[in-house]
Amino acid sequence: MSENTQSIRGILPVVHMPYLEDLRIDFDALRREVEYLFDCGAQGLCLALVSDTLRLTAQERMEMPARLVEFAQGRGPVIISVGAESTIQARAFARAAEDGGAGALMAIPPLSQGLAEAQLAEYFEELLEEVSLPIIIQDASSYVGAAMSLSFQAELFRKQGDRILFKPEATPLGPCISALRDLTGGKAKIFEGSGGVLLIDSYRRGVAGTIPGVEVLDGLVALWNACVAGDWDRAYEVYLPICAIATLQMQGGLDGYIVTERHLLHRQGLFPNQIHRGPLSFQLDDETRREIDRLYDRMQAVLRR
């Protein structure tokens, strides 16, 4: 297993993107967020869909890898999502990621069209040719895009070996994880990204790590550590409020996660505001916001025990 692949494990949160009043990226707040996630016990970090990658300019996406690597200061791998609507775009983002010092890529297929497996294979193979980094194949079809068959994903692993890792998010997640594990002979590294909802079930199925948000990261670190220690009473105690928060987020799809995460990061003092780049398909109403705050307070009370 390559050195890059070995370092990709454990808790790898996806950073959220803070903005200034004029909608430029707030890099001071982003740096604080990176400090916070390593202080919480993360093993690395990701730039991915809930980082607002679909709302970043091409120039911002090209510059972001070097910035995040600078902020990480060698404390863990930086994983950059490079998925795009054309192969030439994805290759450019991949090249910028490797040149900027990223430890791995993550890639979803193009979202605007359903592709045949031969076209998908060509898309991923061109990314693999562009760089020497490992690639996490992300099937985000539970909230964006179309699903990729498990046999197709397993064939990528058969051809490319440990340069291919997986983040399956198609439903049902647990059976998909188990099937992908079995199709790759238990050799592939598989990560879950359910925001905590399916973390315990996924851990029991053998995932190598979790790719959550930052908004309840202290709780997710405690949950992951309890799973590793086999302390299931503690794991379920921490899990319940996290699961309840994520359930509220899920009803808004991708933007449901994004707006909730900004709300909680603002509440924690990591973000100075809750400015979004619109348009958004979901907004928190006052009642949902109050319920999220109540659940967050419950989670903090559990963590203090």
N, C-alpha and C positions, 0 to 999 in steps of 0.2 A: 504494500500500500504506500502511495506517495506521501511525502512529508506534508504537502498541502492538504491531502485528504485526511490524514491522521488528525490534524488540528481542528477539523470541522466536526464538532460534537457538542453535546450538552445544550445549554441555553443560549440561543443566538437571536436576540430580539431584533425586530424591525424598527428602525428609528422613524419617528414621526417628524414631519417637516414644519418648523415654526416660520412664521412670516412677519415682516414688519408692516407698518401701516400702508406703505406703498406697494405691498405684495411681493417685495423682494425677500429672498430667504434670509432669515435671522441667524447668521452663523454663530453669534455669541450664544444664543439659546441652544443651538444645535450642539455646540461644544459642551455646554453644561449637561445636556441630555446624554451624550456619550460618556462623560465622567460618571454620571449617575448610574448608568447601566452596568459599567464595570464595578462600581462601588457595591452594587446589589449582588454581584457574583456571576454576571454573564461571562461566557467563554468567548464571545465575539459579537458581531453585529451584522445586520443586513440592511441594504437599501432595496425596498420592494414595493408592492402595490399600495400598502397603507402608508408608505412614505410619500404618497401623492406622485409617484413616478409618471402616471398618466397625465398629470397637470404640470409637470416640469417642462421647461423649454429644452430643446435638443442641446443647447450650449450648457445649461445647468446639469443635465445628465452626463455630459462629457466631463465636466469639471468636478462633479461630486465625488468620484472615487478617491482622487488625491486628497480632497478635503477630509473625508472620513478616515482615510489611512493616517493622515496627519493627527487627527483628533484621537485616534485609537492608540497611537504611540507604542505599537508592537505588543499590546496586551492581549490580542486575539485576532483571528482572521476577520477581514472585512469582505462581505459577500455582496456582490452587486447584481441587481436584476437588470438584464439587458434585453428582455423580450420586446419586440417591436412588430410593426405591421409589414415590414419588408426585411429581407435578409441583409441588404446593404446597411440599413439602419442598425440592426442588431449587431452586425459585425463591427460597425464603428463604435457602438457602445461597449462591446467586448474588448476591443483594442484599447479604448480609453481606460477601462477597468484594469486590464493587465498593466498598462503603462503607469497607471496611478498607484500600483502596489497592492491591488486587491488579491485576496487569497483564493477566491473562487467566484464563479458566476452563478446566477440563478436565471432561468429562462422559462417564460410561458410562450406558447405558440401565438401567432397573430390572432387577434380577437375579432376582426371584422369579417372573417370568412372561415367556413369550415373546410379544412384541407384533408386531402387523401393522405394515407399513411406514407406513401412514397414521397410526397411533398414535405410532410413533417420531418421525415428522416433526412432529406436533403437540407432542410433548414437547420436542424441541430448539428448535422455533420459539418456544415460550413462554419458554424460557430466553433466547433472543436478544432477545425483546421486553422482558424484565425488566431487562436491563443493556445497556450499550453496548460491553462488552468482547468481544474475540475469544474463540472457544471451540475448544478442541482436542477433536475427537470421538474418543473412545477405544473401540476394539473390543478388549476384554480377553478375548475368548472362548477363548483358548488355556488360560485357567485359571479364569475365572468368566464366567457369563452366556452368552448366545447371540450368534452372529455376526450382523453387519449386512451386507447385500449391498453390494458395491462400487458398483453402479449407484445404490443409494440414497444412499450417502455422496457420490458425485460430483454427484448432483442437489442435495444440500444446498449444495455449493460453487457450483454454477451459480446457485442462487437468492440466496445470501448473499455470494458473493465472498470477499475475503480475511479476513472475520471468521471463516471456517471454516478450521481447520487439522486435521491428522489424526495420530493415533497408532494405527496398525493393529497388532494383535497376534494376529489370526486366523492359522491355519496353512493353507498354507505362507507364511511371512512375506515372503520375497523376491519371489515372484511377485505377492503382494497389493500390495506397495509399487509394483512396476513397473506393474501394472494401474491402480492409483489415480493414479499419476503420469500415465499416458497418458490416462485418462478425463478428467482435469482439464487436459489440454493442457500439462502440465509447470508449471502456475502455482501449484498448491497447495503449501503447506509441509507436509511429511510428516516425522514423527519416529519413530525406532525405540526400543523399550524392552526389548530382549532380555537386558539385563544383560551385554552384550558378546559373547554367543554369535554373533550374526548382524550385528555392527556393521560389519565390513569389507564383507561382501556388501551390506548396506544402504547403506553410504556409496557404493559403486560404482553403486548404483541411484538416487542423487541425493537422499538424505534431507538435510533442513536441520539436523538435530541428533539428539542422543540423550538419552533420559530414563532414566538408570540409577539404581541405588542409590548410597549414600554409602560403603559398606563397602570397595570397591576403587576409589574415585574417583580416587586418584592414578594408578593404572594405566590407567583409562579415559580420563583426560585425556591421558596419554602416547600411548595408542592413537589417540584422535581426532586429536591433533596430527600424528602420523605419517601418518595417512591424508590430512590436509589438505596436508602437505608432499610427498605422493607417495613417502614413504620406506617402501616395502612390506616390505623386509627387517626394519626396526625394528617395523613394525606387527604382523607375524606373530610376531615374538619376544615382544612384550608380550602379544599376543592369547592365546597358548596357555595360560598359567596362569590367566588370567581366565576363559577358556572352560571350563577344567576345574573351577574353583570354581563357576561358574554351573550346570554340569551336575549337580553334587551338590545345589545348591539346588533345581533344577527338580523333582527327584523328590518333593519335599514340597508342590508347588503353591504357592499364595500364602503359606501359613504356613512352607513351606520357605525361602522368601526371607526372611521376617521373622525367624525364629529365627537363621538364619545371619548376617544383618546385625547383629543385636544382639550376637551372639557376637564378631564381628570389631570392632565399634565399642567394645565393652568391652575387648577385647584392646588396641586402640589408645589407650585411656585417654580416649576421648571420652564414653563412658557409664560411670557409676560402678557399674553392676550389669547384670544380664540379666533384669530383671523383665518379665514378659509379662502382658497381660490375657487371661485364658483365657475359654472353653476353646480349646485349640489342636488342630489335626488332625495336627500333626507336631512331633516333638522330635528334637534331635540326639543320637544315641547317641555313646558315647566314640570309637568307631572312625571315624565320619564326622567328628567334631570334629577328631580328630588328622589326618585326611587334608586337611581344609580348612586347618588350620594349616600343614601341609607345603607345600601349594600356595600359600598366602599368602606364606610365606617365599621360595618360588621366584620369585613375582612381584616381591617387594621386591629380590631379588638381580638380577633383570633390570633393574629401574628404576635400580639403582646403576651399571649398566654405561655 
